[in-house]
Amino acid sequence: MSSHDVSAGGTVAELGEFGLIRVVTAGRTQPESTLLGPGDDAAVVAQPDGRVVASTDVLVQGVHFRLDWSTPEQVGRKAVAVNLADIAAMGAVPTSVLVGLACPADTPAEVVKGLTDGMWAEASGAGAGVVGGDMVQAGQLVVSITALGDLGGRTPVTRSGARPGDVVAVCGRLGWAAAGLAVLHRGFRSPVTVANAQRYPEPVYAAGPAAADAGATAMIDVSDGLLADLGHVAEASDVGIDVRTGLLEVHPRLVEVGTALGNDPLRWVLTGGEDHALAATFPPSVRLPEGWRGIGMVTKTGSGVTVDGEVYAEESGWEHWR
Amino acid sequence: MSSHDVSAGGTVAELGEFGLIRVVTAGRTQPESTLLGPGDDAAVVAQPDGRVVASTDVLVQGVHFRLDWSTPEQVGRKAVAVNLADIAAMGAVPTSVLVGLACPADTPAEVVKGLTDGMWAEASGAGAGVVGGDMVQAGQLVVSITALGDLGGRTPVTRSGARPGDVVAVCGRLGWAAAGLAVLHRGFRSPVTVANAQRYPEPVYAAGPAAADAGATAMIDVSDGLLADLGHVAEASDVGIDVRTGLLEVHPRLVEVGTALGNDPLRWVLTGGEDHALAATFPPSVRLPEGWRGIGMVTKTGSGVTVDGEVYAEESGWEHWR
């Protein structure tokens, strides 16, 4: 492969499928779990547990990301991160990522290179490899990622195991991506930490297996918004959940941005999606693992998701096509 | 779930994301290998081998399929089949499929239902389950499938193990999808068996593990065209391959269609893609497994892929963006 041209000038059409594959695979290194990487009919990945955890998410330009807001690298990071967070939320450790990429013929090859650079960086940071994929022509840039993970003997932590009396806890940021969206929508580019939170999440992957090891009874990653996603746990577990605002961290930076833009930062924390924090429930006797903080309680079925005991009046999460 | 409305009337926008998920998952049954199916953050699938074989393919409306030529069910079948063929070509048995689906808001929910019906039917027929997915809004219908498979203790059969003196063999149809494309392009709808071959392939999945068990040294599924895909084997294995036309089956139906349309049916067999037959190389002493037929020989490196000892003059395969 080293004898081939791996520059990424021109469009994907000029480079052609096989040239593009060389550009996006050249110089990559795989983790030990990748027994056979890209280039054959399929990849082969070690799954020592004997079970594989698998999740797919699709990101569409103009819907899930904007290339005038984010670099291709940031979009690539985001596409992989939202999937790896799903793997972590089952209590599994990410092993690998497969990439389906559709883009117009006049897409600069540099954009595809940047996307895959970001994907590889995010996957590597989690110990996973990009083991395969497919690149095809379409009218719009669409990125479909499948992430695989290994349970290492753990029981998968589903959404359905929460019990009344359990503690509700989160690990990772809440409200930051929503605040970043508000910033970017107004045409601002700063504060950069807030804007970047919209560009790509920074889930704490290791917190998922740690929660499973500690005895988490249910877990989910917060993609749609804290209240919406706790709603999924409450429904699947047939319980209620009460969030205590006094336990929620509203970072001073979010307060500052909220004040400047006339937004309620607590609303971002309660309903903002796309941060991919992990939320889990733990038996009351469990000492929470590092980085996890209690934010509420599991209550009896029928009470739904409440905030300080009351129904939260605001719209609470993202649903496609609504 | 049974208490929810699972009719598929209206558009995906009218139904909403969660309504649509109910429509496409209601009443499905999973194989035993699906330890946790759709509805949580990720699926969990048994991989008793301790390794997972994984492949992703993306299909785009107007590029890989046309809904004026094919029913949604046929497109769903095709999307899954092209992926499962990749799993079979490694010598693995398909276990599961994940679906990334992007479509316009005004897509009839019936179309999405039909697509997933076809996916489920094709997966089930191969013993696999549709274990997860994601549905999002986009300007164009894009289907991204990831298939997973289990090796059952077999050594994965790559493209790189062919040795001079090996027999080249295929299992499955060649040239049919190309003939079907010619038929449909002329505005015909018959012969139906030929037109249907373009609408969805019928790979012989079990032939992959059987070839691996028999000692196949290299294997690939014929997606781009026989000569093009044997070219991938020749390059990866650093050998030449000679195809003997006297050994190729040119079905009378292809001869008939070729005559009617003024096309050379042998060219369809040699260069037509999308049938997803399996092609493999076997040591000369190996008795070919059932359904496999010898079509040529592996030769010394440097001679490339030849037909009856000569370079084949025609363009030989499909490459994206070219």
Interface residues (C-beta under 8 A of the other chain):
Chain A: V12 A13 L15 G16 E17 F18 L20 L35 L36 G39 D40 D41 A42 A43 V44 V45 A46 Q47 P48 D49 G50 R51 V52 V53 A54 S55 T56 D57 V58 L59 V60 V63 H64 D86 I87 A89 M90 A92 S96 L98 V99 G100 L101 A102 A105 V131 G132 G133 D134 M135 V136 Q137 A138 G139 Q140 V142 S144 T146 A147 L148 G149 L151 P156 T158 R159 S160 M219 I220 D221 A236 E319 H320 W321 R322
Chain B: V12 A13 L15 G16 E17 F18 L20 L35 L36 G39 D40 D41 A42 A43 V44 V45 A46 Q47 P48 D49 G50 R51 V52 V53 A54 S55 T56 D57 V58 L59 V60 V63 H64 D86 I87 A89 M90 A92 S96 L98 V99 G100 L101 A102 A105 V131 G132 G133 D134 M135 V136 Q137 A138 G139 Q140 V142 S144 T146 A147 L148 G149 L151 P156 T158 R159 S160 M219 I220 D221 A236 E319 H320 W321 R322
